[in-house]
């Protein structure tokens, strides 16, 4: 068997080189925090390389978590637009589903939170601190009520826009 010919412009992958970040997210931490670290805003603890809900250890370092940082700056990572005649008729029920989904996700992932719910002329806008929560809210709505779900990701801004309508 003849050796594979590598096309011009390609180079073998080297494991000893640092790869440059493809997406820039100013809210993503650049390195690990000293352990344990506690967020003074929400009380989440950075332990074992991630933010967790647990009792704050004594003499823990203080550092604002990315979710609290986004909330202070009022800079959401996810936007969920909920609209339509079905939403107008079942508004309270649908918003309870959204709150329940956030509670479930936040219990396991402290950085996934709803920042706010804003009333619009034809529906509501839910803003989130994490793109995964925004997607999860949209999928929960589609799973529970069907309808039309559109998801658009903007990689340069690390921003997710979700629109659900029925």
C-alpha positions in Angstrom: 0.0 0.0 0.0 1.5 3.4 -1.0 1.7 6.1 1.6 -1.0 8.7 1.5 -0.1 11.9 -0.4 -0.8 15.0 1.7 -2.3 17.9 -0.4 -0.4 21.1 -0.5 -1.3 23.6 2.3 -2.0 20.9 4.9 0.3 20.2 7.7 0.2 17.3 10.2 -1.5 18.1 13.5 1.0 18.6 16.4 0.0 18.0 19.9 2.8 20.1 21.4 1.5 23.4 20.0 -1.1 25.6 21.5 -4.1 26.1 19.3 -5.5 29.6 19.0 -9.0 30.3 20.2 -11.5 30.3 17.3 -14.3 32.0 19.2 -13.7 35.0 21.4 -15.9 35.2 24.5 -15.0 37.9 27.0 -17.1 36.2 29.6 -15.2 32.9 29.3 -12.4 32.4 31.9 -8.9 32.3 30.4 -7.5 30.0 33.0 -8.4 28.1 36.1 -9.3 29.9 39.3 -7.7 29.1 42.6 -9.7 26.5 44.4 -12.0 26.9 46.2 -13.4 30.2 44.8 -16.9 31.5 45.7 -19.0 33.9 43.6 -20.0 36.8 45.9 -23.2 37.4 43.8 -24.8 34.0 43.7 -22.8 31.8 46.1 -21.7 29.3 43.4 -18.4 27.6 44.2 -15.7 27.0 41.7 -14.4 23.5 42.5 -12.8 20.7 40.5 -12.6 22.9 37.5 -16.2 24.0 37.2 -18.8 26.1 39.0 -21.1 24.1 41.3 -23.8 24.6 43.9 -22.3 23.5 47.2 -21.6 25.1 50.6 -18.9 27.7 50.5 -15.7 26.5 52.2 -14.1 28.8 54.8 -11.3 31.1 53.5 -12.4 30.6 49.9 -11.2 33.1 47.3 -13.8 35.5 45.8 -14.5 35.9 42.1 -17.6 36.8 40.2 -18.9 33.9 38.1 -19.5 34.4 34.3 -23.3 34.3 34.8 -23.3 37.1 37.4 -20.8 39.0 35.3 -23.2 38.8 32.3 -26.1 39.9 34.5 -24.2 42.9 35.9 -23.3 43.9 32.3 -26.8 43.1 31.1 -25.2 41.3 28.1 -27.2 38.0 27.4 -25.7 35.0 25.6 -29.2 33.8 24.5 -32.4 35.3 23.3 -35.6 33.3 23.2 -38.6 34.9 21.4 -41.9 33.3 22.3 -44.9 34.4 20.3 -48.1 33.4 18.5 -51.8 33.0 19.1 -51.3 29.8 21.1 -48.8 31.6 23.4 -51.3 34.4 23.9 -53.9 31.9 25.0 -51.6 29.8 27.2 -49.1 32.5 28.4 -49.0 31.5 32.1 -48.6 27.8 31.4 -45.8 28.4 28.9 -43.9 30.8 31.2 -44.2 28.2 34.0 -42.6 25.6 31.6 -39.8 28.1 30.9 -39.2 28.7 34.6 -39.3 25.0 35.4 -36.8 24.2 32.6 -34.4 26.9 33.9 -34.7 25.5 37.5 -33.8 22.0 36.3 -30.8 23.3 34.3 -29.6 25.7 36.9 -29.6 22.9 39.6 -26.9 21.1 37.6 -25.2 24.0 35.8 -25.1 27.2 37.9 -24.1 29.3 34.9 -27.3 28.6 33.0 -29.8 31.2 34.2 -32.6 33.4 32.9 -31.7 37.0 33.0 -35.1 38.5 32.4 -38.5 38.1 30.7 -39.6 41.1 28.7 -43.1 41.6 27.4 -43.3 42.5 23.7 -46.3 43.5 21.6 -46.7 40.0 20.1 -45.1 37.8 22.8 -42.2 37.7 25.2 -38.4 37.8 25.1 -36.5 35.6 27.5 -32.8 36.4 27.9 -30.3 33.9 29.2 -26.7 33.8 30.5 -25.9 30.8 28.4 -26.5 29.6 24.9 -27.2 26.1 26.0 -30.1 27.2 28.2 -31.6 29.2 25.4 -31.5 26.2 23.1 -32.9 24.0 25.8 -35.8 26.4 26.4 -36.7 26.3 22.7 -36.5 22.5 22.5 -38.6 22.2 25.6 -41.3 24.4 24.1 -41.2 22.4 20.8 -41.4 19.1 22.7 -44.3 20.2 24.9 -46.3 22.2 22.4 -44.9 21.5 18.9 -44.9 24.7 16.9 -42.2 26.3 14.8 -38.7 26.5 16.3 -35.9 28.4 14.7 -32.4 28.6 16.1 -29.7 30.9 14.8 -26.1 31.0 16.2 -23.7 33.9 15.6 -20.3 32.4 16.2 -18.3 35.7 16.2 -20.4 37.0 19.1 -21.1 33.6 20.8 -24.8 34.5 20.7 -27.8 32.3 20.1 -31.2 33.5 19.0 -34.2 31.1 19.4 -37.7 31.8 18.1 -40.7 29.7 18.9 -44.2 30.3 17.6 -47.5 28.5 17.5 
